[in-house]
Amino acid sequence: MKESLAIAIIQADLYWEDVTANLASLEETIATFDKPVDVIVLPEMFNTGFTMNVAFAEPMNLTTTRWMKQIARQTDALVIGSFAVREGENYFNRLLYAYPDGGHDVYDKRHLFRMGEEHKTYSGGSVNNQIAWKGWNIRALICYDLRFPVWSRNAAANPYDLLIYVANWPARRVSAWNTLLKARAIENQSYVVGVNRLGVDGHGTDHNGNSVVNDFLGESIAMMGESAGYKIISISKQHLDNYRKSFPAYLDADSFELLTQ
């Protein structure tokens, strides 16, 4: 187990529906990292922006999947981000966990953004899972999922230590973004990372970043404001474990069974 996990969060002004430009730009940013990292977190639909144009949906193991695995191999880090995926006649806003050894895990966005008609284009996921990486249990979710605390809930046994949200969250709702990320950290007694994009997308929607790493108290320990670039922050498993032992509120959590359709 690695006691201290180094996380790189990347906040970028994405090029609208331009996969080549986005991958090249992000790769340039990653090449400037000034220290080794264990996890790299990219925004939601980092290769296109939040598009409903399924012409940009890729089958698995093509351009974007291969790029993520290449970056994971080059940096020896877990790379996390979402992009549009096509499987048969279905489309998914899919988050990929890419490992340095070439393996991967996936999560399909459960809560599709109705106000942007995402539910008319993509199919919702039904599996809420987490992965293990260097002794840490990590759960990653996507944007609108943030508004649904039951889906994010850490059970009594604390199945995850780090909760990550990748997003294209609009500037006009940034107050909700900041508040909900703090709430998720406090109620789940977990580190929480939120990575958002910058800039105006093809729908005319403005995004102002505010990517952040919150500790288990809901305190922000890394903030990016509205600047493009990256930030690297180390989080401590020992500090998390000590807090959970000293304030075991999770032992009094309500038990429930989550039903999905």
ZAVOSE-636031 format. One record per atom (N, C-alpha, C): atom name; x, y, z. Coordinates in steps of 0.1 Angstrom, whole numbers. Layout:
N
(CA; (X; Y; Z))
...
***
This chain:
261
(N; (8; -12; 0))
(CA; (0; 0; 0))
(C; (9; 13; 0))
(N; (5; 22; -8))
(CA; (12; 35; -8))
(C; (5; 45; 2))
(N; (12; 49; 12))
(CA; (5; 57; 22))
(C; (1; 71; 17))
(N; (10; 77; 8))
(CA; (7; 90; 3))
(C; (5; 88; -12))
(N; (-7; 93; -17))
(CA; (-10; 92; -31))
(C; (-9; 105; -38))
(N; (-1; 106; -49))
(CA; (0; 119; -56))
(C; (-9; 120; -67))
(N; (-18; 130; -67))
(CA; (-29; 131; -77))
(C; (-26; 144; -85))
(N; (-27; 142; -98))
(CA; (-26; 154; -108))
(C; (-40; 156; -113))
(N; (-45; 169; -111))
(CA; (-57; 173; -117))
(C; (-54; 183; -128))
(N; (-61; 180; -140))
(CA; (-58; 188; -151))
(C; (-71; 196; -155))
(N; (-69; 209; -156))
(CA; (-80; 218; -159))
(C; (-77; 225; -173))
(N; (-86; 222; -183))
(CA; (-82; 226; -197))
(C; (-94; 233; -203))
(N; (-91; 242; -212))
(CA; (-101; 248; -221))
(C; (-102; 239; -233))
(N; (-112; 230; -234))
(CA; (-113; 220; -244))
(C; (-116; 226; -258))
(N; (-110; 219; -268))
(CA; (-114; 223; -282))
(C; (-126; 215; -286))
(N; (-136; 222; -291))
(CA; (-149; 217; -294))
(C; (-148; 206; -305))
(N; (-152; 194; -301))
(CA; (-153; 182; -310))
(C; (-140; 181; -319))
(N; (-129; 183; -313))
(CA; (-116; 181; -320))
(C; (-107; 172; -311))
(N; (-108; 159; -314))
(CA; (-101; 149; -306))
(C; (-86; 151; -307))
(N; (-81; 153; -319))
(CA; (-67; 154; -321))
(C; (-61; 166; -313))
(N; (-68; 177; -314))
(CA; (-62; 189; -307))
(C; (-63; 187; -292))
(N; (-74; 181; -287))
(CA; (-75; 179; -272))
(C; (-64; 169; -267))
(N; (-63; 158; -274))
(CA; (-53; 148; -269))
(C; (-39; 154; -270))
(N; (-36; 162; -280))
(CA; (-22; 168; -282))
(C; (-20; 178; -270))
(N; (-30; 187; -268))
(CA; (-29; 197; -258))
(C; (-27; 191; -244))
(N; (-35; 181; -241))
(CA; (-34; 174; -228))
(C; (-21; 167; -226))
(N; (-16; 161; -237))
(CA; (-3; 154; -236))
(C; (8; 164; -234))
(N; (7; 176; -239))
(CA; (17; 186; -237))
(C; (17; 190; -222))
(N; (5; 192; -216))
(CA; (4; 195; -202))
(C; (10; 184; -194))
(N; (7; 172; -196))
(CA; (13; 161; -188))
(C; (28; 160; -189))
(N; (33; 164; -201))
(CA; (48; 163; -203))
(C; (55; 174; -194))
(N; (48; 184; -189))
(CA; (54; 194; -180))
(C; (53; 191; -166))
(N; (47; 179; -162))
(CA; (47; 176; -147))
(C; (61; 177; -141))
(N; (62; 183; -130))
(CA; (75; 185; -123))
(C; (78; 174; -113))
(N; (69; 164; -111))
(CA; (72; 153; -102))
(C; (64; 141; -106))
(N; (67; 129; -101))
(CA; (60; 117; -105))
(C; (46; 118; -98))
(N; (36; 112; -105))
(CA; (23; 111; -99))
(C; (18; 97; -99))
(N; (7; 94; -91))
(CA; (1; 81; -91))
(C; (-12; 81; -98))
(N; (-19; 92; -99))
(CA; (-32; 93; -105))
(C; (-33; 106; -114))
(N; (-38; 105; -126))
(CA; (-40; 117; -134))
(C; (-55; 117; -137))
(N; (-62; 129; -134))
(CA; (-76; 130; -136))
(C; (-79; 141; -146))
(N; (-87; 137; -157))
(CA; (-90; 146; -168))
(C; (-105; 149; -167))
(N; (-110; 160; -173))
(CA; (-124; 163; -173))
(C; (-133; 153; -180))
(N; (-146; 155; -178))
(CA; (-156; 147; -186))
(C; (-155; 150; -201))
(N; (-156; 140; -209))
(CA; (-155; 141; -223))
(C; (-144; 150; -227))
(N; (-132; 147; -222))
(CA; (-120; 155; -223))
(C; (-115; 156; -238))
(N; (-120; 146; -246))
(CA; (-115; 146; -260))
(C; (-124; 154; -270))
(N; (-136; 158; -265))
(CA; (-145; 165; -274))
(C; (-152; 177; -268))
(N; (-153; 177; -255))
(CA; (-163; 186; -248))
(C; (-176; 178; -248))
(N; (-186; 184; -240))
(CA; (-198; 177; -237))
(C; (-208; 177; -250))
(N; (-205; 168; -259))
(CA; (-212; 167; -271))
(C; (-223; 157; -272))
(N; (-234; 159; -279))
(CA; (-244; 149; -281))
(C; (-243; 144; -296))
(N; (-232; 148; -302))
(CA; (-230; 143; -316))
(C; (-223; 130; -316))
(N; (-231; 119; -319))
(CA; (-225; 106; -317))
(C; (-215; 102; -328))
(N; (-214; 111; -338))
(CA; (-203; 109; -348))
(C; (-189; 108; -341))
(N; (-188; 114; -329))
(CA; (-176; 114; -322))
(C; (-174; 103; -312))
(N; (-185; 94; -311))
(CA; (-184; 83; -302))
(C; (-175; 72; -308))
(N; (-166; 67; -300))
(CA; (-156; 57; -305))
(C; (-159; 43; -299))
(N; (-156; 33; -307))
(CA; (-156; 20; -301))
(C; (-145; 19; -291))
(N; (-146; 10; -282))
(CA; (-135; 8; -272))
(C; (-122; 3; -280))
(N; (-111; 7; -274))
(CA; (-98; 3; -279))
(C; (-94; 10; -292))
(N; (-99; 22; -295))
(CA; (-95; 30; -306))
(C; (-87; 42; -301))
(N; (-88; 53; -307))
(CA; (-79; 64; -305))
(C; (-78; 69; -290))
(N; (-89; 72; -284))
(CA; (-89; 77; -270))
(C; (-85; 67; -260))
(N; (-90; 55; -261))
(CA; (-86; 44; -252))
(C; (-71; 42; -253))
(N; (-66; 41; -265))
(CA; (-52; 38; -267))
(C; (-43; 49; -262))
(N; (-48; 62; -264))
(CA; (-41; 73; -259))
(C; (-40; 73; -244))
(N; (-51; 70; -237))
(CA; (-51; 69; -222))
(C; (-41; 59; -217))
(N; (-41; 47; -224))
(CA; (-32; 36; -220))
(C; (-18; 40; -222))
(N; (-15; 47; -233))
(CA; (-2; 52; -236))
(C; (3; 61; -225))
(N; (-5; 71; -221))
(CA; (-2; 81; -211))
(C; (0; 73; -198))
(N; (-8; 64; -195))
(CA; (-7; 56; -182))
(C; (7; 49; -182))
(N; (10; 43; -193))
(CA; (23; 35; -194))
(C; (35; 45; -193))
(N; (34; 56; -200))
(CA; (45; 66; -199))
(C; (48; 72; -186))
(N; (37; 74; -178))
(CA; (38; 81; -165))
(C; (38; 72; -154))
(N; (35; 59; -156))
(CA; (33; 49; -146))
(C; (22; 53; -136))
(N; (11; 59; -141))
(CA; (1; 64; -133))
(C; (-13; 58; -138))
(N; (-23; 58; -129))
(CA; (-36; 55; -133))
(C; (-42; 68; -139))
(N; (-48; 66; -151))
(CA; (-54; 78; -158))
(C; (-69; 76; -159))
(N; (-76; 87; -155))
(CA; (-91; 87; -154))
(C; (-97; 98; -161))
(N; (-107; 95; -170))
(CA; (-114; 105; -177))
(C; (-125; 99; -185))
(N; (-135; 106; -189))
(CA; (-146; 101; -197))
(C; (-146; 105; -211))
(N; (-152; 97; -220))
(CA; (-154; 101; -234))
(C; (-166; 93; -239))
(N; (-171; 97; -251))
(CA; (-183; 90; -257))
(C; (-178; 77; -264))
(N; (-186; 66; -260))
(CA; (-182; 53; -265))
(C; (-195; 47; -272))
(N; (-192; 40; -283))
(CA; (-202; 33; -291))
(C; (-201; 18; -289))
(N; (-212; 11; -285))
(CA; (-212; -3; -284))
(C; (-225; -8; -291))
(N; (-223; -14; -303))
(CA; (-234; -18; -311))
(C; (-243; -5; -315))
(N; (-255; -6; -311))
(CA; (-264; 6; -314))
(C; (-266; 15; -302))
(N; (-258; 13; -291))
(CA; (-259; 21; -279))
(C; (-247; 30; -278))
(N; (-249; 41; -271))
(CA; (-238; 51; -268))
(C; (-238; 53; -253))
(N; (-226; 55; -248))
(CA; (-224; 57; -234))
(C; (-214; 69; -231))
(N; (-217; 76; -221))
(CA; (-207; 86; -216))
(C; (-199; 77; -206))
(N; (-187; 72; -210))
(CA; (-180; 62; -203))
(C; (-167; 67; -197))
(N; (-165; 64; -184))
(CA; (-153; 68; -177))
(C; (-144; 56; -178))
(N; (-131; 58; -181))
(CA; (-121; 48; -182))
(C; (-111; 50; -172))
(N; (-108; 39; -165))
(CA; (-96; 38; -156))
(C; (-85; 31; -164))
(N; (-75; 38; -169))
(CA; (-64; 32; -177))
(C; (-52; 29; -168))
(N; (-47; 17; -168))
(CA; (-36; 13; -160))
(C; (-23; 12; -168))
(N; (-12; 14; -161))
(CA; (1; 13; -168))
(C; (4; 0; -175))
(N; (-2; -11; -170))
(CA; (1; -24; -176))
(C; (-8; -27; -188))
(N; (-16; -17; -193))
(CA; (-24; -18; -204))
(C; (-38; -23; -201))
(N; (-41; -26; -189))
(CA; (-55; -30; -185))
(C; (-64; -18; -183))
(N; (-77; -20; -181))
(CA; (-86; -9; -178))
(C; (-98; -14; -171))
(N; (-105; -5; -165))
(CA; (-119; -7; -159))
(C; (-127; 4; -164))
(N; (-141; 2; -164))
(CA; (-149; 13; -169))
(C; (-161; 16; -159))
(N; (-166; 28; -161))
(CA; (-179; 31; -154))
(C; (-187; 39; -164))
(N; (-200; 36; -166))
(CA; (-209; 43; -175))
(C; (-217; 52; -167))
(N; (-218; 65; -171))
(CA; (-225; 75; -163))
(C; (-239; 71; -161))
(N; (-243; 71; -148))
(CA; (-256; 67; -144))
(C; (-267; 78; -146))
(N; (-264; 90; -141))
(CA; (-274; 101; -142))
(C; (-271; 110; -154))
(N; (-279; 108; -164))
(CA; (-277; 116; -176))
(C; (-284; 129; -176))
(N; (-277; 140; -180))
(CA; (-281; 153; -178))
(C; (-294; 157; -187))
(N; (-305; 156; -181))
(CA; (-318; 157; -188))
(C; (-319; 171; -195))
(N; (-314; 181; -187))
(CA; (-316; 195; -193))
(C; (-308; 197; -205))
(N; (-297; 189; -207))
(CA; (-290; 189; -220))
(C; (-293; 178; -229))
(N; (-304; 171; -226))
(CA; (-309; 160; -235))
(C; (-299; 149; -236))
(N; (-291; 148; -226))
(CA; (-281; 137; -227))
(C; (-288; 123; -227))
(N; (-299; 122; -220))
(CA; (-307; 110; -219))
(C; (-313; 105; -232))
(N; (-314; 114; -242))
(CA; (-319; 111; -255))
(C; (-308; 105; -264))
(N; (-296; 107; -260))
(CA; (-285; 103; -269))
(C; (-277; 90; -263))
(N; (-275; 91; -250))
(CA; (-267; 81; -243))
(C; (-275; 72; -234))
(N; (-270; 59; -232))
(CA; (-277; 50; -223))
(C; (-270; 51; -210))
(N; (-278; 51; -199))
(CA; (-273; 52; -186))
(C; (-267; 39; -180))
(N; (-257; 40; -172))
(CA; (-251; 29; -166))
(C; (-259; 24; -154))
(N; (-256; 12; -150))
(CA; (-264; 6; -138))
(C; (-254; 0; -128))
(N; (-241; 1; -130))
(CA; (-232; -5; -121))
(C; (-223; 5; -115))
(N; (-223; 6; -101))
(CA; (-216; 15; -94))
(C; (-204; 8; -87))
(N; (-192; 10; -92))
(CA; (-181; 2; -87))
(C; (-170; 10; -82))
(N; (-160; 4; -77))
(CA; (-147; 11; -74))
(C; (-136; 2; -77))
(N; (-124; 8; -78))
(CA; (-112; 0; -82))
(C; (-102; 2; -70))
(N; (-92; -7; -70))
(CA; (-81; -7; -61))
(C; (-69; -3; -68))
(N; (-61; 7; -62))
(CA; (-49; 12; -69))
(C; (-39; 16; -58))
(N; (-28; 9; -57))
(CA; (-17; 11; -48))
(C; (-22; 12; -33))
(N; (-32; 3; -30))
(CA; (-37; 2; -17))
(C; (-48; 11; -13))
(N; (-52; 19; -23))
(CA; (-64; 28; -21))
(C; (-76; 23; -29))
(N; (-87; 25; -23))
(CA; (-100; 22; -30))
(C; (-106; 34; -36))
(N; (-108; 35; -49))
(CA; (-112; 47; -56))
(C; (-125; 45; -63))
(N; (-134; 54; -62))
(CA; (-147; 54; -70))
(C; (-147; 67; -78))
(N; (-149; 66; -91))
(CA; (-150; 78; -100))
(C; (-164; 78; -106))
(N; (-170; 90; -106))
(CA; (-183; 93; -112))
(C; (-182; 105; -121))
(N; (-193; 108; -128))
(CA; (-193; 118; -138))
(C; (-203; 129; -136))
(N; (-199; 141; -135))
(CA; (-206; 153; -135))
(C; (-220; 153; -128))
(N; (-231; 151; -135))
(CA; (-244; 152; -130))
(C; (-246; 142; -118))
(N; (-238; 131; -118))
(CA; (-239; 122; -107))
(C; (-237; 128; -94))
(N; (-230; 140; -94))
(CA; (-227; 147; -81))
(C; (-239; 151; -74))
(N; (-250; 153; -81))
(CA; (-263; 158; -74))
(C; (-271; 147; -67))
(N; (-266; 135; -68))
(CA; (-274; 123; -63))
(C; (-266; 116; -52))
(N; (-267; 120; -40))
(CA; (-258; 115; -29))
(C; (-260; 100; -26))
(N; (-271; 94; -29))
(CA; (-273; 80; -26))
(C; (-263; 72; -35))
(N; (-262; 76; -48))
(CA; (-253; 69; -57))
(C; (-239; 70; -53))
(N; (-235; 81; -46))
(CA; (-222; 83; -42))
(C; (-219; 78; -28))
(N; (-229; 72; -21))
(CA; (-228; 69; -7))
(C; (-217; 59; -3))
(N; (-209; 62; 6))
(CA; (-200; 52; 12))
(C; (-207; 44; 22))
(N; (-207; 31; 21))
(CA; (-214; 22; 30))
(C; (-207; 21; 43))
(N; (-213; 14; 53))
(CA; (-207; 13; 66))
(C; (-193; 8; 67))
(N; (-189; 0; 57))
(CA; (-176; -6; 57))
(C; (-166; 3; 49))
(N; (-170; 15; 45))
(CA; (-161; 24; 38))
(C; (-154; 18; 26))
(N; (-162; 14; 16))
(CA; (-156; 7; 5))
(C; (-146; 15; -3))
(N; (-147; 29; -2))
(CA; (-137; 37; -10))
(C; (-131; 47; 0))
(N; (-119; 51; -4))
(CA; (-111; 62; 3))
(C; (-111; 75; -5))
(N; (-113; 74; -18))
(CA; (-112; 85; -27))
(C; (-123; 85; -36))
(N; (-131; 96; -37))
(CA; (-142; 98; -46))
(C; (-138; 109; -56))
(N; (-140; 106; -69))
(CA; (-136; 115; -80))
(C; (-148; 118; -89))
(N; (-149; 130; -92))
(CA; (-159; 135; -102))
(C; (-152; 142; -113))
(N; (-155; 137; -126))
(CA; (-150; 144; -138))
(C; (-162; 151; -143))
(N; (-160; 163; -149))
(CA; (-172; 172; -152))
(C; (-169; 181; -163))
(N; (-181; 185; -169))
(CA; (-182; 198; -177))
(C; (-193; 206; -171))
(N; (-190; 212; -159))
(CA; (-200; 218; -151))
(C; (-200; 233; -154))
(N; (-212; 238; -158))
(CA; (-213; 252; -162))
(C; (-210; 263; -151))
(N; (-204; 274; -156))
(CA; (-200; 284; -147))
(C; (-212; 290; -139))
(N; (-224; 290; -145))
(CA; (-235; 296; -138))
(C; (-240; 288; -126))
(N; (-236; 275; -125))
(CA; (-239; 267; -114))
(C; (-227; 263; -105))
(N; (-217; 271; -106))
(CA; (-205; 268; -99))
(C; (-207; 267; -83))
(N; (-216; 275; -78))
(CA; (-219; 275; -64))
(C; (-223; 261; -59))
(N; (-232; 255; -68))
(CA; (-237; 241; -65))
(C; (-225; 232; -65))
(N; (-216; 233; -75))
(CA; (-205; 225; -77))
(C; (-196; 225; -64))
(N; (-193; 237; -60))
(CA; (-184; 238; -48))
(C; (-191; 232; -35))
(N; (-204; 235; -34))
(CA; (-211; 231; -22))
(C; (-212; 215; -22))
(N; (-216; 210; -33))
(CA; (-219; 195; -33))
(C; (-206; 187; -32))
(N; (-195; 192; -37))
(CA; (-182; 185; -35))
(C; (-178; 185; -20))
(N; (-180; 196; -13))
(CA; (-177; 196; 1))
(C; (-187; 186; 8))
(N; (-199; 186; 5))
(CA; (-209; 177; 11))
(C; (-206; 163; 9))
(N; (-202; 159; -3))
(CA; (-198; 145; -6))
(C; (-186; 141; 3))
(N; (-177; 150; 5))
(CA; (-165; 146; 13))
(C; (-169; 144; 28))
(N; (-177; 153; 33))
(CA; (-181; 153; 47))
(C; (-190; 141; 50))
(N; (-200; 138; 42))
(CA; (-209; 128; 45))
(C; (-203; 114; 43))
(N; (-193; 113; 34))
(CA; (-187; 100; 31))
(C; (-174; 98; 38))
(N; (-169; 108; 46))
(CA; (-157; 107; 53))
(C; (-146; 102; 43))
(N; (-144; 109; 32))
(CA; (-135; 105; 22))
(C; (-129; 117; 15))
(N; (-117; 115; 9))
(CA; (-112; 126; 1))
(C; (-121; 126; -12))
(N; (-123; 139; -17))
(CA; (-131; 140; -29))
(C; (-123; 150; -39))
(N; (-123; 145; -51))
(CA; (-116; 153; -62))
(C; (-127; 156; -72))
(N; (-127; 169; -76))
(CA; (-136; 173; -87))
(C; (-128; 180; -98))
(N; (-128; 175; -110))
(CA; (-121; 181; -121))
(C; (-131; 186; -132))
(N; (-130; 199; -134))
(CA; (-139; 205; -144))
(C; (-131; 212; -155))
(N; (-138; 214; -166))
(CA; (-131; 221; -177))
(C; (-133; 236; -177))
(N; (-126; 243; -186))
(CA; (-127; 257; -188))
(C; (-133; 260; -202))
(N; (-137; 273; -204))
(CA; (-140; 277; -217))
(C; (-155; 276; -221))
(N; (-158; 281; -233))
(CA; (-171; 280; -239))
(C; (-172; 269; -248))
(N; (-182; 260; -247))
(CA; (-183; 249; -256))
(C; (-192; 252; -268))
(N; (-194; 242; -277))
(CA; (-202; 244; -289))
(C; (-216; 248; -287))
(N; (-221; 246; -275))
(CA; (-235; 250; -272))
(C; (-236; 265; -267))
(N; (-224; 271; -265))
(CA; (-224; 284; -259))
(C; (-224; 284; -244))
(N; (-221; 273; -238))
(CA; (-221; 272; -224))
(C; (-207; 275; -218))
(N; (-206; 284; -209))
(CA; (-194; 288; -203))
(C; (-190; 279; -191))
(N; (-178; 275; -190))
(CA; (-173; 267; -178))
(C; (-161; 275; -172))
(N; (-161; 275; -159))
(CA; (-150; 283; -152))
(C; (-142; 274; -143))
(N; (-141; 262; -145))
(CA; (-131; 253; -138))
(C; (-135; 251; -123))
(N; (-127; 257; -114))
(CA; (-129; 255; -100))
(C; (-127; 240; -96))
(N; (-117; 234; -103))
(CA; (-113; 220; -99))
(C; (-107; 221; -85))
(N; (-109; 210; -78))
(CA; (-106; 210; -64))
(C; (-103; 196; -58))
(N; (-95; 196; -48))
(CA; (-93; 184; -39))
(C; (-98; 188; -25))
(N; (-108; 181; -20))
(CA; (-112; 183; -6))
(C; (-108; 171; 2))
(N; (-105; 174; 15))
(CA; (-102; 163; 24))
(C; (-115; 158; 30))
(N; (-114; 148; 39))
(CA; (-125; 142; 45))
(C; (-133; 151; 55))
(N; (-128; 163; 58))
(CA; (-135; 172; 66))
(C; (-143; 182; 57))
(N; (-141; 181; 44))
(CA; (-147; 190; 34))
(C; (-139; 203; 32))
(N; (-126; 203; 37))
(CA; (-117; 214; 36))
(C; (-110; 213; 22))
(N; (-109; 224; 15))
(CA; (-102; 223; 2))
(C; (-87; 224; 4))
(N; (-80; 214; 0))
(CA; (-65; 213; 1))
(C; (-58; 216; -12))
(N; (-65; 217; -23))
(CA; (-60; 221; -35))
(C; (-71; 227; -44))
(N; (-69; 239; -49))
(CA; (-79; 246; -57))
(C; (-72; 252; -69))
(N; (-79; 251; -81))
(CA; (-73; 257; -93))
(C; (-80; 269; -98))
(N; (-91; 274; -92))
(CA; (-97; 286; -96))
(C; (-101; 285; -111))
(N; (-98; 295; -118))
(CA; (-102; 296; -132))
(C; (-90; 296; -142))
(N; (-79; 290; -137))
(CA; (-67; 289; -145))
(C; (-65; 276; -151))
(N; (-60; 276; -164))
(CA; (-57; 264; -171))
(C; (-44; 258; -166))
(N; (-42; 245; -167))
(CA; (-30; 239; -163))
(C; (-32; 227; -154))
(N; (-23; 225; -145))
(CA; (-25; 213; -136))
(C; (-20; 216; -122))
(N; (-24; 208; -113))
(CA; (-20; 209; -99))
(C; (-18; 195; -94))
(N; (-7; 193; -86))
(CA; (-4; 180; -80))
(C; (-5; 181; -65))
(N; (-13; 172; -59))
(CA; (-15; 172; -45))
(C; (-13; 158; -39))
(N; (-7; 156; -28))
(CA; (-6; 143; -22))
(C; (-16; 142; -10))
(N; (-22; 131; -9))
(CA; (-32; 128; 1))
(C; (-27; 116; 9))
(N; (-30; 116; 22))
(CA; (-25; 107; 32))
(C; (-36; 97; 36))
(N; (-32; 84; 35))
(CA; (-41; 73; 39))
(C; (-41; 73; 55))
(N; (-30; 75; 61))
(CA; (-29; 75; 75))
(C; (-38; 86; 82))
(N; (-38; 98; 76))
(CA; (-46; 108; 81))
(C; (-61; 105; 80))
(N; (-65; 99; 69))
(CA; (-79; 94; 67))
(C; (-83; 84; 77))
(N; (-74; 74; 78))
(CA; (-77; 63; 88))
(C; (-78; 68; 102))
(N; (-69; 77; 106))
(CA; (-70; 82; 119))
(C; (-83; 90; 122))
(N; (-87; 98; 112))
(CA; (-99; 105; 113))
(C; (-111; 96; 115))
(N; (-112; 86; 106))
(CA; (-123; 76; 107))
(C; (-124; 69; 120))
(N; (-112; 66; 126))
(CA; (-112; 60; 139))
(C; (-116; 69; 150))
(N; (-112; 82; 149))
(CA; (-115; 91; 160))
(C; (-129; 97; 159))
(N; (-135; 96; 147))
(CA; (-149; 101; 145))
(C; (-157; 92; 136))
(N; (-160; 80; 141))
(CA; (-166; 69; 133))
(C; (-181; 71; 130))
(N; (-184; 82; 124))
(CA; (-199; 85; 121))
(C; (-204; 75; 112))
(N; (-196; 69; 103))
(CA; (-200; 59; 93))
(C; (-207; 47; 100))
(N; (-203; 44; 113))
(CA; (-209; 32; 119))
(C; (-224; 34; 122))
(N; (-229; 47; 122))
(CA; (-243; 50; 125))
(C; (-250; 53; 112))
(N; (-244; 51; 101))
(CA; (-251; 53; 88))
(C; (-263; 44; 86))
(N; (-273; 49; 79))
(CA; (-285; 41; 75))
(C; (-281; 31; 65))
(N; (-286; 19; 67))
(CA; (-284; 8; 57))
(C; (-295; 9; 47))
(N; (-292; 5; 35))
(CA; (-302; 5; 24))
(C; (-297; -4; 13))
(N; (-307; -7; 4))
(CA; (-303; -15; -8))
(C; (-307; -6; -20))
(N; (-297; -4; -29))
(CA; (-299; 5; -40))
(C; (-305; -3; -52))
(N; (-316; 1; -57))
(CA; (-322; -6; -68))
(C; (-320; 2; -81))
(N; (-315; -5; -91))
(CA; (-313; 2; -104))
(C; (-321; -5; -115))
(N; (-324; 3; -125))
(CA; (-332; -3; -136))
(C; (-323; -2; -149))
***
